[in-house]
Amino acid sequence: MSRVDFYVLSAEAPDARLRYACRLAERAVEQGCYVYIQTPDVQRLDDMLWTFSDGSFLPHEIYRGQPASHARVMVMLGSDDGPASHRSLLINLVDAMPPDVNAYERIAEIVDVDPERKRTARERYKLYREQGCTMESHNL
């Protein structure tokens, strides 16, 4: 069963979710994890991965659904389901649950102060729990 962590942000800063996703991905890579970030705004996140932290850059590629040698980069991002090579951590920034929850070792859901995002996150929380996932929430 997958472990699902909900990171509930309290800051209303612009791009808070994306910045936190970058930090989570960076920490996961430091631990040797292959990360897929699923986002509705691939280009915005791609740009942010270049600039989210002074003095650091998180190497990554955009996944476009085509087979390639993805093992050379530890972070992939895209808007659809990710490659099988990057299943250590899914950082889910879309408003839907992944179709195969158990394909990932860990799933990170980042929830900001937007009321609609909170509502859809609560729905996903219930669905993950019904799937038997190990759940944990972190108020930040």
C-alpha positions in Angstrom: 0.0 0.0 0.0 1.1 3.5 -0.8 1.8 6.1 1.9 0.1 9.4 1.3 1.2 12.6 3.0 -1.0 15.7 2.9 1.0 18.9 3.3 -1.5 21.7 4.4 0.0 25.1 3.8 -1.1 28.1 5.8 0.7 30.8 3.8 -1.2 32.7 1.1 2.0 33.4 -0.8 1.8 33.2 -4.6 3.0 29.9 -6.0 3.3 28.5 -2.4 2.2 25.0 -3.7 4.7 25.0 -6.5 7.6 26.2 -4.2 6.8 23.5 -1.7 6.7 20.9 -4.4 10.2 22.0 -5.5 11.5 21.7 -1.9 9.8 18.2 -1.5 11.3 17.0 -4.8 14.8 18.3 -3.8 14.6 16.5 -0.4 13.5 13.3 -2.1 16.3 13.4 -4.6 18.8 13.9 -1.8 17.4 10.6 -0.4 17.9 8.8 -3.8 14.2 8.8 -4.9 12.9 9.1 -8.4 10.2 11.7 -8.4 7.3 12.5 -10.7 5.5 15.8 -10.3 2.0 15.8 -11.9 0.8 19.4 -12.5 -1.7 21.2 -14.7 0.9 23.9 -15.4 4.0 22.1 -16.6 5.7 25.2 -18.0 5.3 27.2 -14.8 6.7 24.5 -12.7 9.5 23.9 -15.1 10.5 27.6 -14.8 10.3 27.5 -11.0 12.6 24.4 -10.8 15.3 26.7 -12.2 14.7 29.5 -9.7 13.0 28.3 -6.5 16.2 28.5 -4.5 19.2 30.8 -4.7 22.3 28.9 -5.7 20.6 25.6 -6.5 18.9 24.0 -9.5 17.0 20.8 -9.5 17.8 18.8 -12.7 14.6 17.6 -14.3 12.8 16.8 -17.6 9.3 17.2 -18.9 7.7 13.8 -19.5 5.6 13.8 -22.7 4.5 10.1 -22.6 7.2 8.9 -25.0 9.6 6.1 -24.0 13.1 7.4 -23.4 16.0 6.9 -21.0 14.5 8.7 -17.9 16.8 7.0 -15.4 19.5 9.7 -16.0 17.3 12.4 -14.4 15.6 11.9 -11.0 12.8 14.4 -11.4 10.2 14.3 -14.2 7.2 16.5 -14.5 4.1 16.4 -16.7 0.4 16.7 -16.8 -0.5 13.1 -17.3 0.4 9.8 -15.7 4.2 9.5 -15.2 6.8 7.0 -16.4 7.2 3.7 -14.6 10.8 4.7 -13.9 9.7 7.5 -11.5 7.5 5.8 -8.9 9.3 6.5 -5.6 7.4 9.7 -5.1 4.4 11.3 -6.8 3.9 14.9 -6.0 0.3 15.4 -7.1 -0.7 18.9 -7.9 -3.8 18.0 -10.0 -7.3 17.8 -8.5 -7.7 14.1 -9.2 -6.3 11.0 -7.5 -3.8 8.9 -9.6 -5.5 6.0 -11.4 -3.2 3.4 -9.8 -2.5 4.6 -6.3 -0.4 1.5 -5.4 2.0 2.1 -8.3 3.8 4.7 -6.1 5.7 4.1 -2.9 4.7 7.5 -1.7 2.3 10.2 -2.8 2.5 13.9 -1.6 -0.6 16.1 -1.8 0.0 19.8 -1.3 -3.0 21.8 -0.2 -3.0 25.5 0.0 -5.5 28.0 1.4 -7.8 28.0 -1.7 -11.2 26.8 -0.5 -11.9 24.8 -3.7 -8.5 23.0 -3.5 -9.2 22.2 0.2 -12.6 20.7 -0.8 -11.1 18.5 -3.5 -8.2 17.5 -1.2 -10.7 16.3 1.4 -12.5 14.2 -1.2 -9.1 12.6 -2.3 -8.2 12.0 1.3 -11.4 9.9 1.7 -10.7 8.0 -1.5 -7.1 7.3 -0.5 -8.3 6.0 2.9 -10.9 3.8 1.2 -8.0 2.3 -0.9 -6.2 1.3 2.3 -3.3 3.8 2.0 -1.3 4.8 5.0 -2.2 8.5 5.6 -0.6 11.4 7.4 -1.3 15.1 7.5 1.3 17.8 8.1 0.1 21.4 8.9 2.7 23.8 7.8 
